[in-house]
Amino acid sequence: MHMPEPYRIKMVEPIHLLPKEQREQKLKEAGLNVFSLKAQDVFIDLLTDSGTNAMSDNQWAGIMMGDESYAGCRNFYNLQDTAQSIFECKYIIPTHQGRGAENLLFGLLIKHGQYVLGNVHFDTTEAHITLKGGQPVNLVIDEAYDTSTYHPFKGNVDTQKLEQFIEEHGAENIAFMLITVTCNTVGGQPVSMENIKQVSQICRRHGIKVFIDAARFAENAYFIKTREEAYKDKSIPEIVSEMFSYADGFTFSAKKDALVNIGGMIGIMNDEELYLRLREQVIIYEGFPTYGGLAGRDLEAISRGLREVLDFDYLQSRVGQVEYLGSLLTEAGIPIQTPVGGHAVFVDAGKMLPHIRWDNFPGVALTSELYLEGGVRAVEIGSLLMGKQAPTELVRLTIPRRVYTNSHMDYVAECLSNINKRKEQVRGVRITYEPPVLRHFLARFEWA
Ligand code: F0G
């Protein structure tokens, strides 16, 4: 039987659809870059699942229990207890968000010129690796880039490529391994337990430390439970604990699976020396080690969210909603990354709009059309984001947690289906301005 969401709604936030002429005007003013739109001019916002979550009554109650002492606030200790019990890590360092964690950890671990291996690093991750003098290397399996074939764990690291890379470049030139779960850039695709274990064994054999980019750790655990035979009878907390037993530590953007609007942290399993060095660094860049740039109330909301996200019924309805949108698009004949990921449906804009060349950004063209069609905001994950020709031109329809209903999903699918019917007429775009790093946030375009 189809089960509905395991919660009901007790507060609503009105949203509005601007008339078509105004949407045209707003998009033009934004230089065809949806990042430059005002959120109030967007009807359904699928830009990101990051920090866009709806908190529970329990989390809001926790907000009122914020202890705003500069040092040693009780909410830090609550979060530490929670993290220690879920991830079985000895130490945590709170940070203002995921990239704050990346900045601190990478600064200590990367020596100039060293490689940082991963399945596919997220864009801020890649930027922080590069800024610290490191070289990001993506070793995901080839299936990740073939959107039309099914593979249950497209986020897996190719262990053969990994062994070969270590052999060719030497373990001493590798700073560490970072496994991103789920792997955002290739479609929110999960990594199997088997793969995490193997990668960890290979790395440990060579003395290479393993970290997890844990932003969507619970969604990854859900996929392990539902797709990996050996884990079907294990609970989500058991799976999470095993996943992290293969790592030396993790970076975490709480804005995803902690079901909050801001926050992050670093977790260190055992390495006391690394923890002590991080503790010195966090004071310089984020704040005192018991708040790390966050208010006490934020720490409390993260702590409570981390416990809520482990609920199987929640995860099933969460991923179920993403799958529902994916099935509507497939029915409408729109090419998507198969299977859908944990947090988003990735439309293959390159396949949908084959007449648009990569340097006329099919993904940007599609996001623009989607805003014009129905006030829906999506995001390009393709050549614009990569800063060079990308292996795939994707558009991510990212679903915030506990925010929209399936009726919103029906509407989004209808908008895309309308565009699909007139896809030959969709034009590419040309860049008129681009900043030197992370250009996708601020670039401007005109229709080609
Ligand atoms: N790692 C992954 C896998 C991410 O998806 C993100 C953010 C970060 C790290 C950085 O965390 O935003 O808290 O500093 N992803 C967002 C997104 C921005 O839209 O996918 P942050």
Residues whose N, C-alpha, C, O or C-beta is under 5 A from the ligand:
A	BS01	F0G	L47 T48 D49 S50 Q97 G98 R99 F122 T124 T180 T182 N184 D213 A215 S253 K255 G263
